[in-house]
Amino acid sequence: MTTRSITEMRNEHQVLAELTYEPGSLERGYANLALRIDLDKNVIETRQVTEQMKELWVGGKGFCLWFMFQEINPNTRWDSPENPICLSSGPLGGTASFPGSGKTLVTSVSPLTYSIIDSNVGGYFGPYLKFAGFDALCIVGKAKDEVVVYIDPVNSRITIETAPMESIDSHLLAEELTEMYADDEMDKRNIAVVSAGRAANHVRMGILNFSFYDWRRQVPRMKQAGRGGIGTVFRNKKLKALIIKNRDYIPAWRIADSPVAQAIQPKAEDILETDKAEVRQIISRWNDDPEYVIEMMQDIQDRERFISRASIDHLNKITGVPKAQLYHIATFYKAFSLEPRGETTIQVCVGTACHVRGSGRILEAFERELDIEQGATTKDGKFSLEAVACLGCCSLAPVVKIGDEVFGNVQAKDVTKIIHGKRG
Ligand code: FES
């Protein structure tokens, strides 16, 4: 964090344009409204999403392309003011019940290929945009000074603001803006920031960083839309950041409400005594609020090294979240285990880059050395072994993660040494 105070930075903001609006509800996955922001003219306007758009341009990429074709002409280059940056999450965006439904699609004319490029990315921006009442966002024009765009469905307000003092580097900027726009510590998870960082001012391969607040580390972390140099287009528009606030939103359909989930409520005698006090303490730390059930489960997983049946029962009884949903979460996310894990988890990446560089042999070497198969835990409870998809550092392939430590360029012959080092 920089030495400038957040209040000082905020005081320097000048509102260049403002739109007040009433965020509507979603209908079959659509908000039926899109948002267009012109940084040249400082105009914020909404566009109706038609039935024809939903038929012909379905999905996040479809809506982005629909906007692209409204804005560009045969002479549009990547640095033309009319080159739009479009963001959308599609009709399943934010449902959190299907893989990929948390993603955002981004499109623009690329500075690398000179044609339309799309990139998809995690982080919270896409779902929050949908909850804010918009199926897509399109940004055109170039600002005169450094600006941020703030979408605030809680206060029904969207603004373009000058932002002269904030950092350019994404990791600092996301921290500053999260602090600036959150009401309090708990509210930080409701802020998502998109930015491009300093390098995007100088290279054509600039990426976009999408933040999500990691409450465990108490910092915003980033996911990247890395294809095609859209970050370079972003900075070329003098756009410092897009910021969005989450609005409490109840989706039309939730696993929690299904008849199956409702039918399997626990009886009081089902609750086991094991670790009752510790689990109770963890749940209380989150004010027994069902909104934070994943966070509670992460704390329980950290403490117990698995999510026991007793813990599921406690969570269900205290928060009211149905057991079916709790099991859905526990089995969907790799971070959770219904069986006790070892003191240290060894993850061998078998993603594409690691696979082609021999991760299969490394996994076999770990299985031999530990005398277990992947997915199992050693008898002494020291190590669990997992084969996982991309760990996000492909340039170091093949990659192994042991606890929090990442090992790159690992070879099968290194495995014995690594394990001995870890056994101490
Ligand atoms: S494929 Fe292994 S780190 Fe990406």
Residues whose N, C-alpha, C, O or C-beta is under 5 A from the ligand:
A	BS01	FES	C349 G351 T352 A353 C354 C390 L391 G392 C393 C394 V399
